[in-house]
Amino acid sequence: MIQSEMKKYYLFVLLVFVSTISADVVFACGSVEKNFGVYVQNKSKSKVEVFLKSQSCGSDETYSPLYAEPVIARVLANAIDLGVSRESIEGVFKKYNCLSLARNQDVYKKITDFVGKEKLTRYCDPAKFRKMFIVISEGGANLRSKPTMQAKIIGTVAESVLVTNGTVYGDWVLVDTYSGTGYMHASTLMPYITND
């Protein structure tokens, strides 16, 4: 009887331990859009700091700037209001391409005022970002083997996904994507960063 109770107790302790660990690791280095999207404005400075540190190593493969950046900007503005460390905020800010697509939001000004224009300039590499594009076609866009509509379709890239190393050839752009390297029609893409 005592052994049975002890087993139950240890099982309970194990479950509590596992659930505690799981709660802290759920956000670690996962999908940025998903993680920031489920983030609830938090009033706990330490929890926000832990969350931001976990996001500074997030995966770029699932990063969808059109949706993720405005959400990330709101999270960072919340962190600034709470007095979260500059290091934690800057780690996320520089990781995610200076939040270019959040620039039309009021929260972006709060972030740039906090980080400082000189650091913003240092974090942003316009030459690198000018070779990045975002898929804007509803439902995604085809990636082709040659710059023609008759060319073989290599794969499809989802809407709002960031594609890199873009080289423009007339109406076509040669890009690197999670589906491989190939050509996408320019009408399906939007430059990631503009001259504004």
SULQUI-V539744 format. One record per backbone hydrogen bond with DSSP energy under -0.5 kcal/mol. NH is the residue of the N-H (numbers start at 0). CO is the residue of the C=O. If there is no record, write none. Layout:
nh co
NH CO
NH CO
This chain:
nh co
4 0
5 1
6 2
7 3
8 4
9 5
10 6
11 7
12 8
13 9
14 10
15 11
16 12
17 13
18 14
19 15
20 16
21 17
22 18
23 19
23 20
24 20
25 21
27 24
28 53
29 26
31 58
34 30
35 31
36 32
37 33
38 35
44 42
47 43
48 44
49 45
50 46
51 47
52 48
53 49
54 50
55 51
56 53
57 54
58 29
62 59
63 61
64 62
65 159
66 63
67 63
68 64
70 66
71 67
72 68
73 69
74 70
75 71
76 72
77 73
78 74
79 75
80 76
81 77
82 78
82 79
83 78
88 84
89 85
90 86
91 87
92 88
93 89
94 90
95 91
96 93
96 94
97 92
98 95
99 96
101 98
102 99
104 101
107 104
108 104
108 105
109 105
110 106
111 107
112 108
113 109
114 110
115 111
119 115
120 116
121 117
122 118
123 119
125 123
127 124
128 124
129 125
130 127
131 128
132 162
133 189
134 160
135 187
136 187
139 136
140 156
142 154
143 141
143 182
144 151
147 145
150 147
153 142
153 151
154 142
156 140
159 134
160 157
161 62
162 132
163 175
165 130
166 173
168 171
171 168
172 183
173 166
174 172
174 181
175 163
176 179
179 176
181 174
182 143
183 172
185 170
187 184
188 185
189 133
191 131
